[in-house]
């Protein structure tokens, strides 16, 4: 294992891809409004189409993310990471060329189709790559650094969008997406699960995992958002584990728009039962609080125990 220092190319790949993805978010709202409801301040059609897209993407990723994660356990993280990163270039390139209504619909369809593969797969595969190349002792820190690069990409992408025109935003995003894919293919080393498994128990099997490595002792106070799942499986199953977690998250993407899209449209319309335009946002905040309380009930993974048992001779 190379340690956290050996992940610098992965971190740069994640930053470039996240920068391309996040910088178009502020601009896409204007594109949708101009394409579907020109001259209007609110548009129920835009809300429902966005919700439908999110639900379709969630439905697809529930199936595709665990499958891609499983395939990456066999064929390698880099090989499988190439697929969603390459597909993500296409929708951005369409709006980089033109933002007319016909091009928007082409973007909408292709974005939905490509996101079925790439929406959760990139996150799943990068986490599995980290688990392959970092010891269990450093894994939590590596996951945190990876999340930090994602957050930095969000900040930089959002700031860049404020200083660029809509046309330039999509052009820069398409270029950054292509650059991230090329950078990944050139500099990132392939990662195949090793044979030195530290955990020899399936993720869905009950009981305490059998641990054979006594060097990576960790504190339950530092257990995390992905690290808990990672510690329950060996190197050969990291893709499956992260894929299953991403699949569960994707299932939430199916349920969420089915609930919140109609709710948002209702309270933004004149037929709202009472005046509260941000009622759906309040409900989202309450759901987040419930998730936070639920997270406090997660049990920490058991401490590692040595397998070197001294047996006295009779």
Secondary structure, 3 states (H helix, E strand, C coil): CCCHHHHHHHHHHHHHHHHHHHHCHHHHHHHHHHHHCCCCCCCHHHHHHHHHHHHHHHHHHHHHHHHHHHHHHHHCHHHHHHHHHHHHHHHHHHHHHCCCHHHHHHHHHHHHHHHHHHCCHHHHHHHHHHHHHCCHHHHHHHHHHHHHHHHHHHHHHHHHHHCCCHHHHHHHHHHHHHHHHHHHHHHCCCCCCCCCCCECCCCCCCCCCCECCCCCCCCHHHCCCCHHHHHCCCHHHHHHHHHHHHHHHHHHHHHHHHHHHHHHHHHCCCCCCCCCCCHHHHHHHHHHHHHHHHHCCCCCCCCCCCCCCCCCCC
